[in-house]
Amino acid sequence: MEIKEIPLNAIRRPLPRQNDPEKVKALMDSIAEEGLREPIDVLEVEGNYYGFSGCHRYEAHQRLGKETIKCRVRRAPRAVLQKHLA
């Protein structure tokens, strides 16, 4: 797996999530002070990035106005993406 900075607007989040506002706020404070400690996981399918986890870290980055986020990238065929969406 590769770790790289990916623009937030390049990551598709196809499944709706409910985030805990207090957890997002705590992450915002931590990220502002120390940076992101644990990358989020994204699936790369045909050059597109899909995020299914790390929703609190992703929202914290959005609310902080960050343009990119550190990601652990796993390349996969479309069939694997379909399983995540099922």
C-alpha positions in Angstrom: 0.0 0.0 0.0 1.1 3.5 -0.8 0.6 6.5 1.5 0.1 9.9 -0.2 -1.6 13.3 0.2 -4.8 13.4 -1.9 -7.0 16.5 -2.4 -10.2 16.3 -0.3 -12.3 17.1 -3.4 -10.8 14.1 -5.2 -12.1 11.6 -2.7 -15.7 10.3 -3.3 -17.6 9.3 -0.2 -20.5 7.3 -1.6 -22.0 6.1 1.7 -23.6 8.7 4.1 -22.2 8.7 7.6 -23.3 10.3 10.8 -20.4 12.0 12.6 -20.1 12.7 16.3 -19.6 16.5 16.4 -17.5 16.2 19.6 -15.2 13.6 18.1 -14.7 15.9 15.0 -13.9 18.9 17.2 -11.4 16.8 19.2 -9.8 15.7 16.0 -9.7 19.2 14.7 -7.8 20.3 17.8 -5.4 17.4 17.5 -4.8 17.9 13.7 -4.3 21.6 14.1 -1.7 21.0 16.8 0.1 17.8 15.7 -1.1 17.0 12.1 -2.9 13.8 11.2 -1.3 10.8 12.9 -3.2 8.0 11.2 -3.9 8.2 7.4 -7.4 7.4 6.2 -7.9 4.4 3.9 -9.0 5.0 0.3 -9.7 2.6 -2.5 -8.3 3.7 -5.9 -10.5 2.3 -8.8 -9.7 3.3 -12.3 -8.0 6.5 -11.2 -10.8 7.6 -8.8 -10.5 7.6 -5.0 -13.3 6.3 -2.7 -13.4 6.7 1.0 -15.4 4.4 3.2 -13.7 4.9 6.6 -12.0 7.8 8.4 -15.2 9.9 8.2 -14.4 11.9 11.3 -10.8 12.7 10.2 -12.1 13.6 6.7 -14.7 16.0 8.2 -12.1 17.5 10.6 -9.8 18.3 7.6 -12.8 19.9 5.7 -13.7 22.1 8.7 -10.1 23.1 9.1 -10.0 24.3 5.5 -7.3 21.8 4.6 -7.0 21.0 0.9 -5.4 17.5 1.2 -5.4 14.6 3.5 -2.9 11.8 4.1 -4.3 8.6 2.7 -3.3 4.9 2.7 -4.2 4.0 -0.9 -5.2 0.5 -2.0 -5.7 -0.1 -5.7 -8.6 -2.4 -6.6 -10.7 -3.4 -9.6 -14.3 -2.2 -10.0 -15.6 -5.5 -8.6 -14.1 -4.7 -5.2 -15.7 -1.3 -5.2 -19.1 -2.9 -6.0 -18.7 -5.1 -2.9 -18.1 -2.0 -0.7 -21.3 -0.4 -2.1 -23.5 -3.5 -1.7 
